[in-house]
């Protein structure tokens, strides 16, 4: 177990290093001069053309004219010492910005994942128990629909129906529980449908296993067989989907937060990208990658708690 944790920690560090290189290269390879975009955001209008003198001043002031290797080493050196850099756009340290914008995103992601897991397991089990019957057909059609629909379209439709037509929820904003309902549903529907489909398939396979058949033959109550034997062993594929979906939820929050004016890390990243605030973009992406890796690391450890037969050697 300890060897596995050490090995996974080493893989996590290596993955972060590769992700940092890839992120830095892609961000800096994006068409457009960062100094010019920043000059228009800081000193001019977005539609105006920045003069060469201003571009050179901004480039020199914020060290954007230095070789890319030096910029990367400076950024990574700061990250290793706990300094995520300084945002040119907001004129604040990146870590303070993340402390302000990250909690709303974690709240939205947690609520969305809870919604997806609870309803995904429920509909998946219900579909498996009513195989090839009307509830099963309806659930399968609904899950295919939600898996196929893009998140931004679902968000707009939810806003149109529940906020504009029915006036049950606010259109957008951040505040009480009523503000998080639509963003959480829009963000979690795709994951909920995926979990339901995986749980249905896993349940159908588990229900045919010898230990479930033996439990039924012993005369155990159906609920005990379902909860203690079938569901528990059918959860392993679902855990994998949950771990992989967490990254998708963090990535999808960029669009959903923009649509619903949710002040999270997604909206922060969109502002940073529009202004080509390189350090803020790179550090924000690395925080998202780190959260994704930590969640998957925790889920790997949960495998053994659910099925003790799984070893890490």
Buried (B, 14 or more C-beta within 10 A) or exposed (E): EEEBEEEBEEEBEEBBEEBBEEBBEEBBEEEEBBBBBBBBBBEBEEEEEBEEEBBBBBBEEBEBEEEEEEBBEBBBEBBEEEBBBBBBBBEEBBBEBBEBBBEBBBBBBEBBBEBBBEBBBBBBBBBBBBEEEEEBEBBBEBBEEBBEBEBBEBBEEBBEEBBEEEEEBBBBEBEEEEBBBBBBBBBBBBBBBBBBBBBBBBBBBBBEBEEBEEBBEEEBEEEEBBEEBBBEBBBBBBBBBBBBBBBBBBBBBBBBBBBBBBBBBBBBBBBBBEBBBBBBBBBBBBBBBBBBBEBBBEBBEBBBEEEEEEEBE
